[in-house]
Amino acid sequence: MECPKCRKVTLSDGVLDDQFAVKYCQECKGTWIPASEYEAWQARQPYNPAIPEALSRTINVDFVQSPFDTKAALCPECQRYLSRAKVNLKTPFYVERCMHCRGIWCDYGEWDKQEKLGLHTTIEQLFSNEWQTRVREQQFSEQERQATIEKLGSELAARVFELAEALEKHPNGDFGVAYLMRRVSVNIQPKDAKGRE
């Protein structure tokens, strides 16, 4: 069985976290987790699926991405292309899985990072359309929040976020939003084509 990233290097036998048997590459330090080993271990773990929104607390965590992470790879067991699921951090990385034999490839350091993020026991969820859609929505929400802070300053932005949360919970919150929109739009002077008021 050859390394999917180094191609010509034969994978060696190993044990991951003293829990289950894996194959690893002595060159790139990547790890191949056979589906049978992972699923048997997974069945012994408490079911605790991760929530994409919870990643927002760790999205700015630094991670040194493996230089092999962007490289397409074939499954070392059945030679089909490995599917990739993006984990959005400050430095994102990809978890790779064979959708045929269900084996998992982790480039160096990726299993440890998944463990810290609470993603390691339910890796299959990363490959679902629902997960990827929610992650993209969460990423957009974080970008929008950051843009608001940059435009308004941290103090006013914090008040806007607090008010937005209160209006969101209030049964007549839409009335408050409409009021603010009228007040703000009335006080904004239109600019000409050159950006002058």
N, C-alpha and C positions, 0 to 999 in steps of 0.2 A: 504494500500500500504506500503510494507516494504522496508527499506533501502537496496540497493543492496550490500553494503559493510558490514554493521553490521548485516544484515539478520533478526534479531528478533526485531529490533526497527521500530516502525511505523513512517512514514514520516509525518511531520507537514506542515500545509499551511503557505506560506510565499509570499513575494514579492521581486523580484530581481531588485536592482537599481531603485526602485519606477517606474518600467516600466511594468513588467508582473508577473503574478502569477506563483509560483513554489512550489515544495515540498522540504522540507529540513530535514536533520537528526540532531536532537539535540545532538547526541553522537559524530559522526565523523565530523559534520559540512558540509557534502557534500550536493549538490543541484541537484535535479531532475527537468529538464526543459521539460515540455510536448511539443511535436511537435507543437500542435495547438497554444500554447502561443508564442513559439519562432518564428514560421513562420509568425504569425500576426504582431509581433513586427518587425521582419526582413523586412517585406514588407514596413514598414514605414521609414526604414533607407536608406540613399543614398547608391547606389551600389558601393562599393569600395573594390574589392578583394585584398587580400594581395599578395605580391610577395615573393616567398621563398628566393630570393637573398637579399631582404631587411632585412631578419632576421639576415644576417651576421653581421649587426651592433649591434645586441642585443644578439648574441649567447653566449656571455660571461656574460650575466646578471645572477646574482645569484637568485635562487629560492629555497625556502624550500619545498621540495617535501613531499606531504602527505604520511604518512606510509601506507595508504590504496591504494595508486596509483598502486602498482604492483599486487594488488589482483584482480583476475578475478571476474566478477559479472554478474548477471542476470538482465534483464530489469524488473523494478518493475511493469510495466504495462502488459507485455505479456510473461514474463518469458523466453525470448530467451537470449542467451549470448550477451553481449554488445561488439561491435567491438571497437578496440582501434586504435587511430592515434597518433603517436609520435610527440611532439613539441620539436625540438632540441634547447636546451639552454645549458649553462654550466652544469646545473642540469636539464636534460630533464624531461618532464612529458607527460602523456597520456590523451587525451580527449576521452571520451567513448560515443558511440551512438548506439542505437538500430536500426539496418538497416530495421527492420520490421515496427515499429510504429514511428520511427524517433526521439524519445525522446533523450535527451542529459543528461549525468551525468557529473558533475564537482566535483572532490574532493576539499577539502577546499583550497581556494586561487587560484584555476585554472581559474575561470571566470575573476577575477581581472587581472590576468597575461595575459589572452587572450585579454582583453580590452586594456591593455597597448601596446600589440604587434599588435593591429589592426586586430586580427583574429576572434573576437567575432561575427561580423555581417555576416560572411560567413563560419561558422564552417563546412559546408558540403564539402568545398574544401579540408579540411585536410584529408578527407577519399578517395580522388580520387587517382588513380594510378599515374597520371601526377604530382600531388603535392608531393607525397612521393618520386617519382623518382628524381624530381628537388631538393628536400631537401637533399637527399643522395648525389647528385652531388655537391651541395653547401657545404655540410659538408666535402666531400673529398677535394674540392678545398681549403677550409680553413685549413685543416690538411696539405695539400701540401705546402701552403703558409708559415705556421708556421715552417715546416721542413726546408724550404729554408732559412728562417731567422736564424734558429739554426745552419745550416751548413755554411752559408756565412757571418753571422753577419748582423745586421740591416742595416748598411750603404750600403754595397754592394748589399744586397737583395733588398733594395729600388730602386737602380739603375737598377737591373735586371727586377723588376716589371715595372718600367717606360719604359724601352726599349721594353719589351714584349708587353706592351699596344700600343706603337708607331708602332711596326712591325705588330701587329694584324690589325691596321687601314690602313696600307700602302698597295697599290695594289701589290707591289713586296716584301712584307714582308717575304715571304718564301725564297727569295734569301738571305736576311739578316740572317735568321735562319740557312740556309745551310752554309753560310760563318762562322758563329760563331761555328757551330758544327765542321767544318774542323779545324779551328784555335785551338779550345779547345782540340779536340781529338789528334792532332799532338803533343801538349805539355804535354799530360798526359803519364807518363812512366808506362808501364805494371808492375804489382806486381807479385811476385812469390806466390806459394801456402801458404807461411808463412806470406804474407802481406808485404814483403820487396821489395823495388824498385830495 
